[in-house]
């Protein structure tokens, strides 16, 4: 049978005989493929267009669509939008706080400048001039802090050097001895001998902030405990003081510049 089939050459006649069947089958396949392509393209393009429109309008993108990959993209877009809104909110709060900080010394400067110009109280001229100078220095310090903050946030390099952190902590607390004595506050320094690599000026400023806050909020006759210790590859400086704790709702904002817990 194999020999006969080969000798007779039945392939060509079979193709000729079934050509209409093959052609119609091919035509149906093309139609089916075109239909499937259109259907699938609509299922893909419509969610993409909706995602683009919502993202452009600043709205939340749906994360429960029929395409898993687009749902992942929508989740990422929503997360990025949330972070951007949070950052903008922080920037607005920072601007309001900085404006508030500048508003008070400006008002004081204007009041005393008008008093000097109108010579309201000649006997207090020197006192008014001292106040004007003090408030000018206060504004200059505030502007300097704003510029320094902007420089650091823009990625400016720190002035790294070997810092004797133990000596730096003692240096910060030494000038506060009189204030501690006046409030009858007991100071306990528990410091390990530690040296680190860092920016000495920025570290001193951070320690001074902790010290001034502890002194300001410590109760009369209370206690302040400063502990410096090493934990593996890290160093921990902790400051404890008797007094009211920071409210829980203010804790997430501790490192926001110019944040005020007491809005009044």
C-alpha positions in Angstrom: 0.0 0.0 0.0 2.9 2.4 0.8 4.4 1.6 -2.6 1.2 2.2 -4.4 0.5 5.4 -2.6 3.9 6.7 -3.5 3.7 5.7 -7.1 0.2 7.1 -7.5 1.0 10.5 -5.9 -2.4 11.0 -4.1 -1.3 14.2 -2.3 -1.9 16.6 -5.2 -5.3 15.2 -6.2 -6.4 15.2 -2.5 -5.5 18.8 -2.2 -7.4 19.7 -5.3 -10.4 17.8 -4.2 -10.5 19.4 -0.7 -9.4 22.9 -1.7 -12.8 24.5 -0.9 -12.8 22.8 2.5 -9.3 24.1 3.2 -10.0 27.6 2.0 -13.2 27.9 4.0 -11.4 26.6 7.1 -8.6 29.1 6.6 -11.2 31.9 6.1 -13.0 31.0 9.3 -9.7 30.8 11.2 -8.8 34.3 10.0 -12.2 35.6 11.1 -11.8 34.0 14.5 -8.3 35.4 14.9 -9.5 38.9 14.0 -12.4 38.6 16.4 -10.2 37.4 19.2 -7.6 40.1 18.5 -10.2 42.8 18.6 -11.7 41.4 21.8 -8.4 41.1 23.6 -7.1 44.5 22.4 -10.3 46.1 23.8 -9.9 44.3 27.1 -6.3 45.6 27.3 -6.7 49.1 25.9 -9.8 50.1 27.8 -8.3 49.5 31.3 -5.1 51.2 30.1 -7.1 54.2 28.9 -9.1 54.3 32.2 -5.9 54.1 34.2 -4.3 56.9 32.2 -7.4 59.1 32.5 -7.6 58.6 36.3 -3.9 59.2 36.8 -4.1 62.4 34.7 -7.1 63.6 36.7 -5.3 62.9 40.0 -7.9 60.3 41.0 -7.3 56.9 42.6 -6.7 54.2 40.0 -8.8 51.0 40.3 -6.8 48.0 41.6 -9.3 45.3 40.9 -9.4 45.2 37.1 -9.3 42.1 34.9 -5.6 42.4 34.1 -3.2 41.5 37.0 -0.3 43.5 35.6 -2.3 46.6 35.3 -3.6 46.2 38.9 0.0 46.1 40.0 0.7 49.2 38.0 -2.4 50.9 39.5 -1.2 50.0 43.0 2.2 51.6 42.3 0.6 54.7 40.9 -1.7 55.1 43.9 1.2 54.6 46.3 3.2 57.3 44.5 0.3 59.6 44.5 -0.2 59.1 48.2 3.5 59.8 48.9 3.4 63.0 46.7 0.3 64.3 48.5 1.9 63.6 51.9 5.1 65.4 50.8 3.1 68.4 49.5 1.2 68.5 52.8 4.4 68.5 54.8 5.8 71.3 52.5 2.6 73.4 53.1 2.8 72.8 56.9 6.5 73.7 56.8 5.8 76.9 54.9 3.1 78.0 57.3 5.3 77.2 60.3 8.2 79.1 58.9 6.0 82.1 58.1 4.6 82.0 61.6 8.1 82.0 63.1 9.1 85.0 61.0 5.8 86.8 61.6 6.4 87.4 65.4 9.8 89.0 65.2 8.7 91.2 62.2 5.7 92.4 64.3 8.0 93.2 67.2 10.4 95.0 65.0 7.7 97.1 63.4 6.1 98.0 66.7 9.4 99.2 68.3 10.6 100.9 65.1 7.3 103.0 65.0 7.8 103.8 68.7 11.3 105.0 68.0 10.2 107.1 65.0 7.4 108.8 66.9 9.6 109.1 70.0 6.8 107.7 72.2 9.1 107.0 75.2 12.4 108.7 74.9 13.7 107.2 78.2 13.2 103.7 76.7 15.1 104.4 73.5 18.1 102.2 74.4 15.8 99.4 75.5 13.8 99.5 72.3 17.0 99.5 70.3 18.2 96.4 72.2 14.9 94.7 71.4 15.2 95.6 67.7 18.8 94.2 67.6 17.7 91.0 69.5 14.8 90.3 67.1 17.0 91.0 64.1 19.5 88.5 65.4 16.6 86.0 66.0 15.4 86.4 62.4 18.9 86.1 61.0 19.4 82.8 63.0 16.0 81.5 61.7 16.9 82.4 58.1 20.3 80.7 58.6 18.6 77.6 59.9 16.2 77.5 56.9 19.2 77.9 54.5 21.1 75.1 56.3 18.0 72.8 56.2 17.6 73.5 52.5 21.3 72.7 51.9 21.2 69.5 53.8 18.0 68.3 52.1 19.5 69.0 48.7 22.1 66.4 49.4 25.0 68.6 50.5 27.9 66.6 51.9 28.5 66.6 55.7 31.9 67.6 57.1 32.9 64.2 58.4 35.7 63.9 61.0 36.6 61.8 64.0 34.4 63.0 66.9 34.9 62.2 70.6 31.2 61.9 71.3 31.6 61.5 75.0 33.5 64.8 75.3 31.0 66.5 73.0 28.1 65.5 75.3 29.9 66.8 78.3 30.7 70.0 76.4 27.0 70.6 75.7 25.8 70.0 79.3 28.6 72.0 81.0 27.2 75.5 80.3 23.7 74.4 81.7 25.0 73.8 85.2 23.6 77.1 86.5 20.1 76.5 85.0 20.1 73.0 86.5 21.1 74.4 89.9 18.3 77.1 89.7 15.6 74.5 89.0 17.2 72.1 91.5 17.5 69.4 88.9 19.8 66.4 89.4 21.8 65.5 86.3 23.2 62.0 85.9 25.7 61.4 83.0 26.3 57.7 82.2 28.7 57.9 79.3 30.8 55.3 77.7 34.0 56.4 76.0 33.0 56.5 72.3 34.5 58.0 69.2 32.6 58.1 65.9 32.9 59.5 62.4 30.5 62.4 61.8 29.8 66.1 61.4 30.7 67.6 64.7 28.7 70.8 64.3 25.5 69.0 63.3 25.9 66.4 66.1 26.4 69.2 68.7 23.3 70.9 67.4 21.3 67.8 67.8 22.6 67.2 71.3 21.9 70.8 72.3 18.3 70.4 71.1 17.9 67.3 73.3 19.5 69.1 76.3 17.4 72.3 76.0 14.2 70.3 75.7 15.0 68.1 78.7 15.8 71.2 80.8 12.8 73.1 79.6 10.3 70.3 80.3 11.8 68.9 83.4 9.9 69.5 86.7 11.3 71.6 89.5 13.5 69.4 91.6 13.4 66.6 89.0 16.0 64.5 87.4 17.7 64.3 84.0 19.5 61.2 83.0 21.8 61.1 79.9 23.1 57.8 78.7 25.6 57.1 75.9 26.3 53.5 75.1 27.3 51.3 72.2 25.0 48.7 70.7 27.0 46.5 68.3 27.9 48.7 65.3 25.6 51.5 66.5 25.8 54.2 69.2 22.7 55.3 71.3 22.4 58.6 73.1 19.2 58.7 75.3 18.0 61.6 77.4 15.4 61.0 80.1 13.8 63.8 82.2 11.0 64.0 84.7 8.0 65.8 83.2 5.1 65.4 80.9 5.6 63.0 77.9 5.1 63.9 74.3 1.4 63.2 73.3 1.0 60.1 71.2 -0.6 62.0 68.3 2.6 64.2 68.1 5.1 61.4 68.0 5.0 60.9 64.2 5.8 64.6 63.7 8.9 64.8 65.9 11.3 65.3 63.0 9.2 67.7 61.0 10.8 71.1 60.9 9.0 73.8 62.9 6.2 71.4 64.0 4.3 72.6 67.0 2.3 70.2 69.1 0.5 73.1 70.9 -1.2 74.8 67.9 -2.1 77.8 70.1 
